[in-house]
Amino acid sequence: MRGKSLKVKETIIEKALFLCAAGSVTAVALITLFIFSSGYSVLRSYGPLNFIFGMDWSPVNGEYGILPLIAGTLEVTAGALILGVPAGIGCAVFLAEMAKERWAKLLKSAIELLAGIPSVVYGFFGLAIIVPAIRDWLLPAVQKIDPDVPASGFSVLAGAFVLGIMILPTIVSMSENAIRAVPLEFREASLALGADRRETITKVLVPAAKSGIFSSVILAMGRAVGETMAVLLITGNVPKVPTGPLDPAATLTGTIAMEMSYAGPEHQSALFAIGIVLFILIVILNSIALAVMKRFGGAV
């Protein structure tokens, strides 16, 4: 009787978990279907190649070229990864291998608090601190060399700096867990063979944990690509291909958020088409990152 009761409970739990998984997949499928059906009309009338590779984004004039938006998104994301990944991995190594346990817990809790701060607060921080710092300190020196550099401070660099801070909790938390998951025997064997602490970390622990580190970078990249409010406030929202880190830029998500409230039918369809491109772009970037992780990032 008891065995039969346990079997019934297991069956109920199994069905409930299946319904949760099916519901999640259905929700993703419905969202995807809605986005593609809403943006298809502009892609069909304007042409997918003209839409993706067009250089002019001017909905008032019926111009829907989003290459500047794609370039701005990729440059801000790349800048955030360049700034955030080394800092995040270095912090994870420090917390896992160097800091005392009490301080490690305290610092990790403080870093994880960053994940709970709303993105608009990061945007205001960038608007009040980062943008004026670039305008008042960095630009005067650069303009002596290149007078044509925009002097506003709203730039790819400002967006990359703020996004670099925003992705730190993801990288630090996952990378630290991956490093701590490396078996103790790896450390002991390395030290027994005469390696010092630095060599053990750089040549044994980090390579052994690279699968988890790659995963953290992939999630951080997804966060950076999809961020809206922070970059909307500090990148300048100029739909031109940025030629340097100090140029203003517009991103795919920022353009959608800024223009959806007043968009007409065709303009709104174009914004949904941007959502289609963003969806495909994230899939491509994640696929590339997963392929790299599969090629170079063996499991712990």
C-alpha positions in Angstrom: 0.0 0.0 0.0 2.8 2.4 0.9 4.6 1.6 -2.3 1.5 2.3 -4.4 1.1 5.7 -2.6 4.7 6.6 -3.3 4.2 5.7 -7.0 1.1 7.9 -7.2 3.0 10.8 -5.7 5.9 10.3 -8.1 3.5 10.2 -11.0 1.8 13.5 -9.9 5.2 15.2 -9.4 6.4 14.0 -12.8 3.3 15.3 -14.5 3.5 18.6 -12.7 7.1 19.1 -13.7 6.2 18.1 -17.3 3.4 20.8 -17.3 5.9 23.4 -16.0 8.4 22.5 -18.7 5.7 22.5 -21.4 4.3 25.8 -20.2 7.7 27.4 -20.4 8.3 26.1 -23.9 4.8 27.2 -24.9 5.3 30.7 -23.6 8.6 31.1 -25.5 6.9 29.7 -28.7 3.9 32.1 -28.3 6.2 35.1 -27.7 8.3 34.2 -30.7 5.2 33.7 -32.9 3.8 37.1 -31.8 7.1 39.0 -32.5 7.6 37.3 -35.9 4.0 37.9 -37.0 4.0 41.5 -35.9 7.3 42.4 -37.6 6.9 40.3 -40.8 5.0 43.0 -42.8 7.9 45.5 -42.8 10.5 42.8 -43.6 8.3 41.7 -46.5 7.7 45.2 -47.9 11.0 46.8 -47.1 13.2 43.8 -47.8 15.2 41.8 -45.2 18.6 42.9 -46.6 17.6 46.5 -46.9 16.3 46.4 -43.4 19.4 44.7 -41.9 22.1 46.5 -43.9 20.4 49.8 -44.4 22.4 52.8 -43.0 19.5 55.2 -42.3 17.0 54.8 -39.5 14.4 57.5 -40.0 10.9 56.3 -39.5 9.4 59.7 -40.3 10.8 59.4 -43.8 10.0 55.8 -44.1 13.7 54.7 -43.8 14.2 51.5 -41.7 17.9 50.6 -42.0 19.1 49.1 -38.7 22.8 48.5 -39.4 23.8 51.4 -37.1 21.7 50.0 -34.3 23.2 46.5 -34.8 26.7 48.1 -34.8 26.0 50.1 -31.6 24.6 47.0 -29.8 27.6 44.9 -30.7 30.1 47.6 -29.8 28.6 48.3 -26.4 28.3 44.6 -25.7 31.9 43.9 -26.7 33.1 46.8 -24.6 31.2 45.6 -21.6 32.7 42.1 -22.0 36.2 43.5 -22.4 35.8 45.5 -19.2 33.7 43.1 -17.2 35.0 39.6 -17.9 38.6 40.1 -16.7 37.4 42.0 -13.6 34.8 39.4 -12.9 37.1 36.4 -13.3 39.8 38.1 -11.2 37.3 38.8 -8.5 36.0 35.2 -8.6 39.6 33.9 -8.2 40.2 36.2 -5.3 37.0 35.1 -3.5 37.5 31.4 -4.1 41.3 31.1 -3.5 42.7 34.1 -1.7 40.2 35.8 0.6 39.6 34.6 4.1 36.2 32.8 4.4 34.6 35.6 6.4 35.7 38.3 4.0 34.8 36.2 1.0 31.2 35.8 2.2 30.9 39.5 2.9 32.3 40.5 -0.4 30.3 38.0 -2.4 27.1 39.2 -0.7 28.0 42.8 -1.6 28.6 41.8 -5.2 25.4 39.9 -5.5 23.5 43.0 -4.3 24.5 44.6 -7.6 22.2 42.2 -9.3 19.2 43.5 -7.4 19.8 47.2 -8.4 17.3 48.3 -11.1 18.9 49.0 -14.4 17.4 52.5 -14.5 19.5 53.3 -11.3 22.6 52.1 -13.2 21.5 54.5 -16.0 21.2 57.4 -13.6 24.6 56.5 -12.1 26.1 56.6 -15.6 24.3 59.8 -16.4 25.5 61.6 -13.2 29.0 60.1 -12.9 30.4 58.4 -16.0 29.1 60.7 -18.7 30.4 63.9 -17.0 33.7 62.2 -16.2 34.2 61.3 -19.8 33.2 64.7 -20.9 35.3 66.7 -18.4 38.4 64.5 -18.1 38.9 62.2 -21.0 37.5 64.2 -24.0 39.6 67.3 -23.6 42.8 65.2 -23.9 41.4 63.2 -26.8 40.2 66.4 -28.7 43.7 67.7 -28.7 44.6 64.8 -31.0 41.2 64.5 -32.8 39.1 67.7 -32.7 36.2 65.9 -34.5 35.4 63.6 -31.5 31.9 64.4 -30.1 32.1 66.4 -26.9 28.9 65.3 -25.2 30.2 62.3 -23.2 27.3 60.2 -24.2 29.2 57.3 -25.9 29.8 53.6 -26.5 32.4 53.8 -23.7 29.9 55.1 -21.1 27.5 52.3 -22.0 30.2 49.7 -21.9 31.4 50.8 -18.5 28.0 50.7 -16.9 27.1 47.4 -18.6 30.5 46.0 -17.4 29.4 46.7 -13.9 26.0 45.2 -14.4 27.3 41.9 -15.6 29.8 41.5 -12.8 27.4 39.6 -10.4 26.7 36.9 -13.0 30.4 36.4 -13.9 31.7 36.5 -10.3 29.0 34.2 -8.8 29.2 31.5 -11.5 32.9 31.6 -11.9 33.6 31.4 -8.2 31.2 28.4 -7.9 33.0 26.7 -10.8 36.5 27.3 -9.2 35.3 26.1 -5.8 33.9 23.0 -7.5 37.4 21.9 -8.8 38.4 18.9 -6.7 40.8 19.5 -3.8 43.1 16.9 -5.3 43.9 19.2 -8.2 45.3 21.8 -5.8 47.2 19.3 -3.7 48.8 17.6 -6.7 49.9 20.9 -8.3 51.4 22.1 -5.0 53.1 18.7 -4.5 54.7 19.0 -7.9 56.4 22.2 -6.9 54.0 24.8 -8.4 53.4 28.0 -6.4 50.0 29.5 -5.7 49.9 31.6 -8.8 50.8 28.7 -11.1 48.2 26.5 -9.4 45.5 29.1 -10.0 46.4 30.1 -13.6 47.5 26.6 -14.9 45.3 24.2 -13.0 42.3 25.7 -11.3 41.1 28.2 -13.9 41.6 25.8 -16.9 39.7 23.1 -14.9 36.8 25.5 -14.2 36.7 26.9 -17.7 33.4 25.3 -18.5 31.6 27.2 -15.8 33.5 30.4 -16.6 32.5 30.2 -20.2 28.9 29.7 -19.1 29.0 32.8 -16.9 30.4 34.8 -19.9 27.5 33.6 -22.1 24.9 34.6 -19.6 26.7 38.0 -19.1 26.7 38.5 -22.8 23.0 37.9 -23.0 22.4 40.4 -20.2 24.5 43.0 -22.0 22.8 42.5 -25.4 19.3 42.7 -23.9 19.8 45.6 -21.5 17.6 48.6 -22.3 17.2 51.4 -19.7 20.9 51.9 -18.7 22.1 52.2 -22.3 19.1 54.3 -23.3 20.2 57.0 -20.8 23.9 57.1 -21.5 24.8 56.1 -25.1 23.3 59.1 -26.8 20.8 57.3 -29.0 22.3 58.5 -32.3 21.5 56.0 -35.1 24.9 56.2 -36.7 27.6 53.6 -36.9 30.1 54.5 -34.1 33.6 54.7 -35.4 35.2 54.8 -31.9 34.5 54.3 -28.2 33.8 58.0 -27.6 31.1 58.2 -30.4 27.5 58.2 -29.4 25.4 55.1 -30.5 22.0 53.7 -30.5 21.1 50.1 -29.6 18.4 47.7 -30.8 16.7 47.5 -27.4 17.1 51.2 -26.6 15.4 52.2 -29.9 12.5 49.9 -29.3 11.9 51.2 -25.8 12.3 54.9 -26.8 10.1 54.8 -29.9 7.3 52.3 -29.2 5.1 54.7 -27.3 4.6 57.1 -30.3 5.1 54.7 -33.2 2.5 54.4 -36.0 1.4 51.1 -37.5 4.3 50.8 -40.0 6.8 52.2 -37.5 5.6 49.8 -34.8 5.9 46.9 -37.2 9.5 48.0 -37.9 10.2 48.0 -34.1 8.9 44.4 -33.9 11.1 43.6 -36.8 14.0 44.9 -34.7 12.9 42.4 -32.1 13.1 39.6 -34.7 16.7 40.7 -35.6 17.6 40.9 -31.9 16.2 37.5 -31.3 18.2 36.0 -34.2 21.3 37.9 -33.1 21.1 36.5 -29.6 20.7 33.0 -30.9 23.7 33.4 -33.2 25.9 34.9 -30.4 24.9 32.2 -28.0 25.5 29.5 -30.6 29.0 30.8 -31.3 29.7 31.0 -27.6 28.4 27.5 -27.0 30.5 26.2 -29.9 33.6 27.9 -28.4 32.8 26.4 -25.0 32.3 22.9 -26.5 35.6 23.3 -28.3 37.8 24.7 -25.5 35.8 24.3 -22.3 35.8 20.8 -21.0 33.8 19.9 -17.9 35.2 20.1 -14.4 
